Amino acid sequence: MNKTVESLFAERLDEIPFSGIRKVFAKIRKMEAEGRDVIHWEVGRTDFDTPQHIKEAAIAALNRGEVHYSPNLGILPLRNAIAERTEIDTGVAVNGETQVIVMSGANEGILASILAFVNPGDEVLVTDPNWHHYKAITRVAGGIPIEIPTSAEDSFAIHPEEVEKRITSKTKMLCITSPGNPTGCVQSKENLEALAEIAIKHNLIVLSDEIYARIFYGEGTIAPSIYSVPGMAERTVIINGFSKIYSMDGWRLGWTVASEAMTQCILKIRQYTTVCVNTFIQYGATAALTGDQTCVENMVEEFARRRQIVLNGLREIPDVTVSDSEGAFYVFPDISAYGLTSKEMADYLIDDYGIATVAGSVFGTSGEGHIRIAYSCSTDECARGVVILKKALAALREKKD
Ligand SMILES: Cc1ncc(COP(=O)(O)O)c(C=O)c1O
């Protein structure tokens, strides 16, 4: 008997990588422990505190003894508040009793939804570049992620014909993230309508990750949602959450909205994962959605200022091009003219100049040639970052000449 404990580890672990973003975090922690100044453009986490009225509602709930299991779906006042919010955002009526599940972050919503609908061998369409969770969870479910390339040339629009030509008898789901991570780009209403037509024609489920929908700099206050397209409410799972828009990432709170039938499927999985979200924090989240939304407006205004600082700065740097990302707090400049791979560029910026970004290749093949800048850090840090980045790229140009 020559068996090791390692031989017992599940094979599915070989299907998923450790997150490329987490690797950057580890490096930065080490640099800061050594006393180096770092520009934090690596993490999609806001620098704001959670607004006080939200904290107070959670504390009050804790103090009055809301310390027991909640229903699997979440507390009803929060589900109703989510339903109401979804109706404001999408124009589609949602029933809080039957169509909403409160999740431990949007991430749990993605996990439970993919496990609920994807069989081994099923194909899941994901845009490339994209936030890597959909691909990883699809693999955990035994499914096969199929990438749809997108490019900076047209602000990472998803081309319906590129989607359609990848559809087979095994295709089950299409994942859309708009505004996107890592690009910050927003899919237009027309594009979403064309994608909806394909989803209906080929009987696909759409996982629509709308966690950045309210961080939108285009016309209106919210990015368009595929859920609003007639015929889509019965086949779409909306993924959303509190992490970004209310600066509550450490609370771990998100939600799914779907038809009653689909919600029952997702609920079955959730009953065996986290069972329910911490009860008292759900009261804080209810206050977030039902209270004054000025805090959200203020945060989005501040992100808009930072976005302009970063975009203006990038556009002054020779040989860097950048799409007009209309949402989230990311820009995804093309740095390929400098002759380094995106990983080499990200390493150079952090090692030599203390600017932390994430290599575009972390988000898929089409991300090569880009770096992701998350301008969710302070305005001052964004302004300093731009100045240092200009210096770093000028030094590279000098070396090249
Ligand atoms: C597109 C997207 N979806 C979901 C999440 C996860 O959100 P949560 O903190 O609610 O799990 C993130 C976090 O970065 C994200 O970028």
The ligand as an ORCA input file, in Angstrom:
! r2SCAN-3c Opt
* xyz 0 1
  C     -18.918     40.577    -11.881
  C     -18.908     40.205    -10.438
  N     -19.881     39.415     -9.954
  C     -19.909     39.049     -8.672
  C     -18.932     39.464     -7.785
  C     -18.969     38.970     -6.360
  O     -19.714     39.744     -5.534
  P     -19.999     39.343     -4.017
  O     -19.022     40.100     -3.191
  O     -21.391     39.828     -3.790
  O     -19.869     37.878     -3.875
  C     -17.897     40.296     -8.227
  C     -16.831     40.717     -7.323
  O     -15.810     41.243     -7.664
  C     -17.890     40.666     -9.594
  O     -16.922     41.448    -10.087
*
